[in-house]
Amino acid sequence: MKVVILCGGLGSRLAEETKLIPKPMIKIGKIPIVHHIIKFYQSYGFKDFILATGYKKEILERFYKNEKRIKCVYTGNGTLTGGRLLRLKKYFKKNEIFSVTYGDGLTNQNLKKLYLFHKKHKKIATLTAVRPPARFGELNISGNRVQKFQEKPQLKNNWINGGFFIFNYKIFNFISGDKIMLEREPFNKLTKKKQLMAYKHYGFWQCMDTMRDKKVLSDLWKEKKAPWKKK
């Protein structure tokens, strides 16, 4: 199964680093985050990767120039996530199933179970639903007295889109052009047609939207506690 990694965005909230390199090339330890993602997929037997590039594409192209099974495909600088995927349509056969993820998130979920979940439900699209850690400590207060304090607990009620998708080729019918964000019109239409499933992941998940997020991931890697790295 092919894996598409969306690598073309500006990463403006990490401007300290993305002035010089595309966001997926920001290093966790000494390794770009996109390569952590690739290694994670490879640990489950995935072999063929398409990197949908945009901003500073030449840096990704140079890094992977000798990798025969990692293809960099320029999908435009201002293209949105749905548009980037649509530009890759020619690389897939009718009825083909493939994986898609963002170039800035890490997890310890079981990708084999995600695939089996998708196959079982026979829908066009499956996304990974996650409950991310809260950014601040949570207080349980009675009157003016703190009854319980949790330092950055995992949110209990709110599920969000964590990426790590599996799509059927029919996903392309729901994307009309470059300015379509995958997570808006296509997902809304799929929801109305009851064609979007959510695989609930209760384990580790962390995106890298800010320098704080990068530090969280870097610290885990440095301390050899990275949940996404198989022992």
PyMOL commands that set and color helices and strands:
alter all, ss='L'
color gray80, all
select helices_A, chain A and resi 12-18+23-25+33-42+57-63+81-86+89-91+111-121+169-174+185-192+211-222
alter helices_A, ss='H'
color red, helices_A
select strands_A, chain A and resi 2-7+27-28+31-32+48-53+70-74+97-102+105-107+125-130+138-142+145-150+160-161+165-168+196-201+205-207
alter strands_A, ss='S'
color yellow, strands_A
deselect
rebuild
show_as cartoon
